[in-house]
């Protein structure tokens, strides 16, 4: 076909039905060339309107476009302070399996923002005590819902091949649901800038998980975004050929996917200030991928806040940074986020021990500095050791002894600041500290060997003396006395792995008769035995009421798999990737899964002297595998399910 005719044909179709082009695009520039988010009327519907706590709330629906002869409309929650004018505005994008958040828009409205949360996934919208039963997101002849409601194919994970619910009838990046939802997000920005109470020059975006990837991509493609906070998404792809990166999750991408769909092509386009908000062990936004793909985004445009030990969520002092970021960059508040701390990983030391030196921005009061490092190449099950930073003048340093020089080293740091008093009050309880992170640095085994690093570290039977509280653990459901859980990956670190035949011991205080469920998660994400599934082994320990310390012990022979199909006992401690303590948990009785529910906990939630007794290291194999693409895919959906279940508990 004549190329001039193709161009004319495409333009005519773009006018009537945006993006039903004759030839698929091959680059991000071509992908977005014909889409003008302001061109067509939004045809906005106000479906419900009410007022609560001085905030105007609405359920609205707007038109994304007309595709294949049918209208595509997205529902959303919109809120703004009742007396507001010329307000900064925020677009919120939910994650996979979730829905638009009324709580998010109301919270930001109480903070002085107009806020829109789009229901791109098409799931039911919660009004708190009831579910919205009126008109919903309707993608027309497309299906960009998540999970898919009509289409058997998941066009978020691929493929780009056409079917009855894709935009193009040929293989095309426009058949990716990421592209379709980004169109909806760009139209949502148009909605915000048209609202009379909004200042269109001050619009930001944030999103979690899949919403984090959408936020990253949106910030790259739409210059109307003036500040962005991607959470647990947007880390980008690592290719199998990029062997200079010692960790990370490697994926296979076609040339078109890399050019049009991958975060890698959007990240270099970002020109607005971005706060990267993610934990160290996130399954959706790998920290190693982020460190590599964001390495060229300058510090004056990027800040990081990385929660240690968590997966797909944040500790309070990291989560609060999102609010502070928008206060600075959308409100123009007096608050200024401290600069990224500068970290140096020195391998060529006189004693052969790696040395980390950190220079933080001390323009605001610093409460503490935490320097972390690890030798584990498996990003999702990696235990981050606290290197116990020591202050010397205006710098902090930490020696990082290693056990091996045929494994890489990874390092990063958190600088924890006092949260200004004016940001400790508001619609939600806020912490009195906030944390800014350094960039993550790494070095390959070849670099360690070339620098003549010495392997001086040894195995240790004392895992945690309890003197530093839960520093090496992450806490969940802490506000629910019968459900609280603490989890650590410390038992996976070769330094603290259990000797063969050893028994695990610790002391705890409990002032009422209760129980503890000890859970040993083994081979998570195929970390220890690639190709094999993860299995949980548990044991229930009864506690008697006492103000004295009482000893809890666990022998490997006592453990039972929570999967009734797994009848083989746990062979040794070497496959343990996480260890959890809780009054409640899942166990197996008479071949059936049961919920072992504990009582409300009374007394301090602390332990001491977590240790191994007995056994030997004669048969130990200190082997750590890197994250495989197959292992990632097998566990991905289960991880999403667990994350959604935890979010439900958070709301109770």
C-alpha positions in Angstrom: 0.0 0.0 0.0 1.2 3.5 -0.8 2.7 5.1 2.4 0.9 8.4 1.8 -2.4 6.6 1.6 -1.6 4.6 4.8 -0.9 7.9 6.6 -4.1 9.4 5.3 -6.1 6.3 6.2 -4.5 6.3 9.7 -5.4 10.0 10.3 -9.0 9.5 9.3 -9.3 6.5 11.6 -7.6 8.4 14.4 -10.2 11.2 14.0 -13.2 8.8 14.2 -11.7 6.0 16.3 -8.4 7.0 17.9 -5.6 4.5 17.3 -7.2 2.0 15.0 -4.3 2.4 12.7 -3.4 0.5 9.6 0.2 -0.3 10.5 1.4 -1.1 14.1 3.9 1.2 15.7 7.5 0.1 16.3 8.6 2.8 18.8 7.2 4.7 21.7 7.0 7.8 19.6 4.9 6.1 16.9 2.8 4.4 19.7 1.6 7.8 21.0 1.8 9.9 17.9 -1.9 9.9 17.1 -3.3 10.1 20.6 -4.3 13.5 21.9 -5.8 13.1 25.4 -7.5 16.5 25.2 -9.0 16.1 21.7 -12.3 14.3 22.2 -15.0 15.3 24.8 -14.8 13.4 28.1 -18.6 13.1 28.2 -18.3 13.0 32.0 -21.1 11.6 34.1 -21.6 12.4 37.8 -23.1 9.1 39.1 -23.2 9.9 42.8 -22.3 13.0 44.9 -22.1 13.5 48.6 -20.2 15.3 51.4 -18.2 13.9 54.3 -15.9 15.5 56.8 -15.7 18.8 54.8 -14.9 16.9 51.6 -17.0 16.8 48.4 -17.0 13.3 47.1 -18.2 12.0 43.7 -18.4 8.9 41.7 -17.8 9.9 38.1 -17.4 8.2 34.8 -15.6 9.5 31.7 -15.0 8.4 28.2 -11.6 7.1 27.2 -12.5 6.9 23.5 -14.5 5.1 20.9 -12.8 1.8 19.8 -14.2 -0.7 17.3 -17.4 1.3 17.2 -18.1 1.1 20.9 -17.6 3.6 23.8 -15.0 2.8 26.5 -15.7 4.4 29.8 -13.9 4.3 33.1 -15.5 5.0 36.5 -13.6 6.8 39.3 -13.8 8.3 42.8 -13.2 12.1 42.9 -12.8 14.2 46.0 -11.7 17.7 46.9 -12.0 20.0 50.0 -15.3 21.8 50.1 -13.9 25.3 50.1 -10.9 24.6 47.8 -9.8 26.5 44.8 -6.8 26.4 42.5 -5.9 23.1 44.2 -3.0 20.8 43.4 -4.4 17.5 42.1 -3.3 13.9 42.3 -4.2 10.9 40.1 -4.2 7.5 41.9 -4.0 4.2 40.0 -4.7 1.0 41.8 -2.9 -2.3 41.5 -3.8 -5.7 40.1 -7.0 -7.2 41.4 -7.8 -4.0 43.2 -10.3 -1.2 42.6 -10.5 2.6 42.9 -9.8 3.8 46.4 -12.3 6.1 48.1 -10.0 6.3 51.2 -7.1 7.5 49.0 -9.0 10.4 47.5 -10.7 11.5 50.7 -7.3 11.4 52.6 -5.7 13.6 50.0 -8.7 15.9 49.9 -8.4 16.4 53.7 -4.7 17.3 53.0 -5.7 20.0 50.6 -5.7 18.2 47.2 -8.2 17.3 44.6 -7.8 13.6 44.0 -9.0 11.1 41.4 -8.8 7.4 41.7 -9.6 5.6 38.5 -11.2 2.1 38.5 -9.3 0.8 35.5 -9.5 -2.8 36.6 -13.3 -2.8 36.5 -13.7 -4.4 39.9 -16.4 -3.5 42.4 -15.9 -0.1 44.1 -16.2 0.0 47.9 -18.0 2.9 49.6 -16.9 1.6 53.0 -20.0 -0.2 54.4 -21.5 -0.9 51.0 -20.5 -1.5 47.4 -21.3 0.8 44.5 -24.0 -0.8 42.4 -24.5 1.8 39.8 -22.8 2.2 36.4 -19.3 0.9 36.3 -16.2 0.8 34.1 -17.2 -0.4 30.7 -14.4 -1.1 28.2 -16.9 -1.7 25.4 -15.3 -4.0 22.9 -12.0 -4.0 24.7 -11.2 -5.8 27.9 -8.5 -4.0 30.1 -10.0 -5.3 33.3 -7.8 -7.1 35.9 -8.3 -9.9 36.4 -9.8 -10.3 32.9 -13.6 -10.4 33.1 -14.3 -11.4 29.5 -11.1 -12.1 27.7 -9.3 -15.4 28.4 -6.0 -13.9 27.3 -4.1 -11.6 29.7 -2.9 -8.8 27.6 -1.0 -7.3 30.5 1.5 -10.2 30.6 1.2 -10.5 26.8 0.7 -11.4 24.0 0.5 -8.7 21.5 -1.4 -10.9 19.1 -5.0 -9.9 18.2 -8.2 -11.4 19.5 -11.8 -10.3 19.9 -11.0 -7.9 22.7 -7.8 -6.2 21.4 -7.6 -2.8 19.7 -5.8 -3.8 16.5 -6.5 -6.8 14.3 -2.8 -7.4 13.7 0.0 -8.0 16.2 0.6 -4.6 17.7 1.7 -2.9 20.9 -1.7 -1.3 21.0 -3.0 -4.7 21.9 -1.2 -4.5 25.2 -3.6 -3.6 28.1 -0.8 -1.4 29.5 -1.3 0.9 26.5 -5.1 0.8 26.9 -5.0 1.7 30.6 -2.4 4.4 30.0 -4.9 6.0 27.5 -7.4 6.0 30.4 -4.8 7.6 32.7 -4.0 10.4 30.3 -7.7 11.1 29.8 -8.0 11.2 33.7 -5.4 14.0 33.7 -7.5 15.8 31.2 -10.5 15.4 33.6 -8.5 16.9 36.5 -7.2 19.9 34.5 -10.7 20.7 33.4 -12.1 20.9 37.0 -12.8 24.5 38.2 -11.2 23.9 41.6 -8.0 22.4 40.2 -4.8 24.2 39.2 -3.9 22.4 36.0 -0.2 23.2 36.3 0.1 21.2 39.6 -1.0 17.6 38.9 0.8 14.6 40.3 0.4 10.8 40.1 0.9 7.8 42.3 0.1 4.1 42.1 0.9 0.8 43.7 2.0 -2.5 42.1 0.6 -2.5 38.6 -0.4 1.1 39.4 3.3 1.8 40.1 4.3 0.7 36.6 1.4 2.8 35.2 2.7 5.8 37.2 6.2 5.4 35.9 5.1 5.1 32.3 2.6 8.0 32.7 5.3 10.3 34.1 7.4 9.5 31.0 4.8 10.0 28.4 2.7 12.9 29.7 4.4 16.2 30.6 1.4 17.4 32.5 2.5 15.2 35.4 4.6 17.5 37.7 5.5 14.9 40.4 5.2 11.1 40.6 5.5 8.4 43.2 5.5 4.9 41.8 5.1 2.3 44.5 6.3 -1.3 43.9 6.2 -1.0 40.2 8.2 0.4 37.3 11.6 -1.2 38.0 12.0 -2.1 34.3 13.4 -5.2 32.6 16.8 -6.8 32.7 17.8 -8.8 29.7 19.4 -12.2 29.8 22.5 -10.7 28.1 23.0 -8.0 30.8 25.5 -10.2 32.8 27.2 -7.1 34.3 24.2 -7.0 36.8 24.8 -9.7 39.4 21.2 -10.0 40.6 17.7 -9.1 39.3 14.9 -10.7 37.4 15.7 -11.4 33.7 13.0 -11.6 31.1 12.6 -12.3 27.5 11.3 -9.3 25.5 10.7 -8.9 21.8 12.1 -5.8 20.2 8.6 -4.3 19.9 7.9 -4.9 23.6 11.1 -3.3 24.6 10.5 -0.3 22.4 6.8 0.3 23.3 5.7 -1.5 26.5 8.7 -2.0 28.8 9.4 0.5 31.5 12.9 0.8 30.0 11.7 3.0 27.2 9.6 5.3 29.5 12.1 5.9 32.3 14.6 8.0 30.2 11.6 10.2 29.2 10.7 11.2 32.8 11.4 14.9 33.4 9.3 15.5 36.6 10.5 14.8 40.1 10.0 11.1 41.0 10.1 9.4 44.4 10.8 5.7 44.0 8.9 3.9 46.8 9.5 0.2 47.2 10.8 -2.4 49.6 14.0 -4.5 49.3 12.3 -7.8 48.6 9.4 -6.8 46.3 8.2 -9.5 43.9 6.8 -6.9 41.4 9.5 -4.2 41.3 12.9 -5.9 41.8 15.4 -3.7 43.5 18.3 -4.9 41.3 16.3 -4.1 38.2 15.5 -0.6 39.6 19.1 0.1 40.5 20.2 -0.7 36.9 17.4 0.8 34.9 17.1 4.0 36.9 20.9 4.5 37.2 21.0 7.4 34.7 18.1 9.4 36.2 19.9 12.2 38.0 19.7 12.7 41.8 18.2 16.1 41.5 15.1 14.5 39.8 15.0 11.2 41.8 14.7 10.2 45.5 14.4 6.7 46.8 12.7 5.3 49.9 13.3 1.6 50.3 11.8 -0.4 53.2 14.2 -3.1 54.5 12.9 -6.7 54.5 9.3 -6.0 53.3 7.7 -7.5 50.2 5.1 -5.4 48.3 4.5 -2.9 51.1 6.2 -0.2 53.2 7.0 0.6 56.7 5.4 3.7 58.0 8.6 5.9 57.9 9.0 5.1 54.3 5.3 5.3 53.3 5.0 8.8 54.6 7.6 10.1 52.1 4.9 10.0 49.4 2.9 12.7 51.2 6.0 14.7 51.8 7.0 14.5 48.1 3.7 15.9 47.0 3.8 18.6 49.6 7.1 19.8 48.3 6.5 19.5 44.5 2.8 20.2 44.2 2.1 22.5 47.0 5.4 24.3 47.0 5.6 23.8 50.8 8.6 25.0 52.8 9.5 21.4 53.3 12.4 20.2 51.2 13.2 16.5 50.8 16.8 15.8 51.8 19.2 15.0 48.9 20.0 11.4 48.1 22.7 10.2 50.5 25.9 9.5 48.7 27.3 6.0 49.2 30.7 4.5 48.3 31.5 0.8 48.3 35.2 0.4 48.7 36.6 -3.1 48.0 40.3 -2.2 47.9 40.9 -1.8 51.6 44.1 -2.6 53.6 42.5 -5.4 55.5 40.6 -6.9 52.6 37.2 -6.2 54.2 34.6 -4.2 52.1 33.9 -0.8 53.5 30.9 1.3 53.0 31.0 5.1 53.5 27.8 7.2 53.5 27.5 11.0 53.3 24.0 12.0 54.1 22.3 15.4 53.6 22.3 16.8 57.2 20.1 19.8 56.4 17.4 18.2 58.6 17.8 16.4 62.0 19.0 12.8 61.5 17.7 10.2 63.9 19.8 7.3 62.7 21.6 5.8 59.7 21.1 2.1 58.6 23.6 0.5 56.2 22.6 -2.8 54.8 24.5 -5.4 52.7 24.0 -8.9 51.4 25.8 -11.6 49.3 22.6 -13.3 48.1 22.0 -13.0 44.4 18.3 -14.0 44.8 16.6 -10.7 45.0 13.3 -11.8 46.5 14.6 -14.0 49.3 17.7 -12.0 50.1 18.4 -11.2 53.7 19.8 -7.7 54.2 22.3 -7.6 57.0 22.5 -4.5 59.2 26.2 -3.5 58.9 25.9 -1.4 62.1 26.9 2.0 60.8 29.3 4.2 62.9 29.4 8.0 62.7 32.7 9.7 61.9 32.3 13.4 61.5 29.6 14.1 58.9 30.0 10.6 57.4 28.9 7.1 58.5 30.8 4.0 57.7 30.4 0.2 58.1 32.7 -2.7 57.6 31.0 -5.6 55.6 32.7 -8.9 56.2 31.9 -11.6 53.6 31.8 -15.4 53.7 32.7 -15.9 50.1 34.3 -14.1 47.2 32.5 -16.2 44.5 29.3 -14.5 45.3 28.4 -10.8 44.6 27.9 -8.1 47.2 24.9 -5.7 47.3 24.6 -2.6 49.5 22.3 0.3 50.2 21.5 2.7 53.1 18.6 4.5 54.8 18.9 7.9 56.4 16.1 8.3 58.9 15.1 11.9 59.6 12.7 13.7 62.1 9.4 14.3 60.5 8.5 18.0 60.9 5.8 18.6 63.4 3.3 20.0 60.9 3.3 16.7 59.0 2.7 14.5 62.1 -0.9 15.6 62.3 -3.7 15.0 59.7 -6.4 12.7 58.6 -4.2 9.7 59.2 -1.8 9.0 62.0 1.7 9.7 60.7 5.1 8.6 62.0 7.5 11.0 63.7 10.3 9.9 61.3 10.8 9.5 57.5 13.5 7.7 55.6 15.4 8.5 52.4 17.6 5.8 50.8 20.8 5.8 48.9 21.1 4.1 45.5 21.8 0.4 45.7 25.3 -0.6 44.7 26.6 -4.0 43.8 29.9 -5.7 42.8 30.3 -8.9 40.9 32.5 -11.8 42.2 35.1 -10.8 39.6 35.4 -7.4 41.2 35.7 -8.8 44.6 38.5 -11.2 43.5 40.3 -8.4 41.5 40.2 -6.2 44.6 41.6 -9.1 46.7 38.7 -9.1 49.1 39.1 -11.6 51.9 36.4 -14.1 53.0 36.7 -13.7 56.8 33.1 -14.1 58.0 32.0 -17.3 59.8 28.9 -19.3 60.6 27.1 -18.2 63.8 24.6 -20.2 65.9 23.3 -17.1 67.7 20.8 -15.7 65.1 19.3 -12.8 67.1 19.9 -11.9 70.7 16.8 -9.6 70.8 18.8 -6.6 71.9 17.8 -4.6 68.8 14.1 -5.5 68.8 12.7 -6.6 65.4 15.4 -4.8 63.4 16.1 -7.9 61.2 12.4 -8.8 60.8 9.3 -7.3 59.2 6.0 -6.9 61.1 2.5 -7.5 59.8 -0.9 -7.0 61.5 0.8 -5.4 64.5 -2.4 -3.7 65.5 -4.3 -7.0 65.8 -3.1 -8.8 69.0 -4.3 -12.3 67.9 -2.9 -11.9 64.4 0.4 -10.2 64.7 3.3 -11.8 62.7 7.0 -11.2 62.6 9.1 -12.7 59.8 12.8 -12.8 59.0 14.9 -14.1 56.1 17.9 -14.3 58.4 17.8 -18.1 58.5 18.5 -18.1 54.7 21.8 -16.2 55.1 24.6 -18.7 55.0 26.0 -17.2 58.3 22.8 -18.2 60.2 21.6 -21.3 58.4 20.7 -24.2 60.6 23.2 -27.0 61.2 22.0 -30.4 60.2 20.2 -32.0 63.2 20.1 -28.8 65.2 17.1 -27.6 67.2 15.9 -23.9 67.1 15.4 -22.2 70.4 14.3 -18.8 71.7 12.7 -17.2 74.8 9.5 -15.2 74.9 7.2 -13.6 77.5 3.4 -14.1 77.4 1.2 -13.1 80.3 -1.8 -15.3 79.3 -2.2 -18.9 78.2 -1.7 -18.8 74.4 0.1 -20.4 71.5 2.7 -19.6 68.9 2.6 -20.9 65.3 6.1 -21.2 64.0 6.2 -21.2 60.2 9.2 -22.2 58.1 8.7 -21.1 54.5 11.0 -23.2 52.4 12.3 -22.7 48.8 10.3 -19.5 48.2 10.6 -18.5 44.5 12.7 -21.5 43.8 15.6 -19.9 45.7 17.2 -23.0 47.1 16.0 -25.8 44.7 15.2 -24.3 41.3 12.2 -25.8 39.6 10.7 -27.0 42.9 7.7 -25.4 44.6 7.7 -23.5 47.9 6.3 -25.3 50.9 5.4 -24.1 54.4 6.2 -26.3 57.4 4.6 -25.4 60.8 4.5 -26.4 64.4 2.2 -25.1 67.2 3.7 -24.4 70.5 1.6 -23.9 73.7 2.4 -21.1 76.1 1.4 -20.8 79.8 0.6 -17.5 81.4 3.8 -16.0 83.0 5.7 -12.8 83.3 8.9 -14.8 83.2 10.8 -15.7 80.0 9.8 -19.2 78.7 11.8 -21.2 76.2 10.3 -22.3 72.9 12.0 -25.0 70.9 11.4 -26.5 67.5 12.9 -29.7 66.2 12.8 -30.5 62.5 10.9 -33.7 63.2 8.0 -31.8 64.7 7.2 -29.8 61.5 4.3 -30.6 59.2 3.8 -29.2 55.7 0.7 -27.0 55.4 0.0 -28.6 52.0 -1.7 -31.9 52.7 -0.3 -33.3 49.5 3.3 -33.0 50.9 3.9 -35.9 53.2 7.7 -36.0 53.1 9.3 -34.4 56.2 11.6 -31.4 55.9 15.1 -32.9 55.3 17.2 -30.1 56.8 17.1 -26.4 57.6 19.1 -25.4 54.5 16.0 -24.7 52.3 14.4 -22.3 54.8 13.9 -18.9 53.2 11.6 -17.2 55.8 10.8 -17.9 59.5 7.6 -16.5 61.0 6.3 -16.3 64.6 2.6 -15.5 65.3 -0.2 -16.5 67.7 -2.2 -17.6 64.6 -1.4 -19.4 61.4 -2.2 -22.3 59.1 -1.5 -25.9 60.1 -2.6 -29.4 59.1 -4.6 -31.8 61.2 -5.8 -35.2 60.0 -4.8 -34.4 56.5 -6.8 -31.1 56.4 -5.7 -27.5 56.5 -6.9 -25.7 59.6 -6.6 -22.1 60.9 -4.8 -22.3 64.3 -6.2 -19.1 65.9 -4.4 -17.7 68.9 -5.8 -15.5 71.7 -5.3 -11.8 72.0 -1.7 -11.3 73.1 -0.9 -9.9 76.5 2.5 -8.6 77.4 5.5 -7.5 75.4 5.9 -8.9 71.9 9.7 -9.5 72.1 12.0 -12.5 71.9 15.6 -13.1 72.9 18.4 -15.5 72.1 17.1 -17.0 68.9 19.7 -19.7 68.3 20.6 -23.1 67.0 21.6 -25.9 69.5 23.2 -29.2 68.6 23.7 -30.6 65.1 26.7 -30.0 62.8 27.7 -28.2 59.6 29.4 -31.3 58.0 26.9 -31.7 55.2 26.3 -28.0 54.7 26.1 -26.6 51.1 26.2 -22.8 51.1 24.7 -22.5 47.6 22.5 -19.6 46.6 20.8 -19.5 43.2 19.8 -16.4 41.3 16.2 -15.6 40.5 14.9 -17.5 37.5 12.2 -16.3 35.1 10.4 -19.7 35.5 10.5 -19.5 39.3 9.1 -16.0 39.2 6.2 -16.8 37.0 5.2 -19.9 39.0 4.9 -17.8 42.2 3.7 -14.5 40.8 -0.1 -15.0 41.0 0.2 -16.5 44.5 2.1 -13.5 45.6 -0.6 -11.2 44.3 -3.2 -13.2 46.1 -1.3 -13.0 49.4 -0.8 -9.3 49.0 -4.5 -8.7 48.5 -5.4 -10.8 51.5 -3.0 -8.8 53.7 -4.5 -5.5 52.5 -7.9 -6.7 53.6 -6.4 -7.4 57.1 -4.9 -3.9 57.1 -8.3 -2.3 56.7 -9.8 -4.2 59.7 
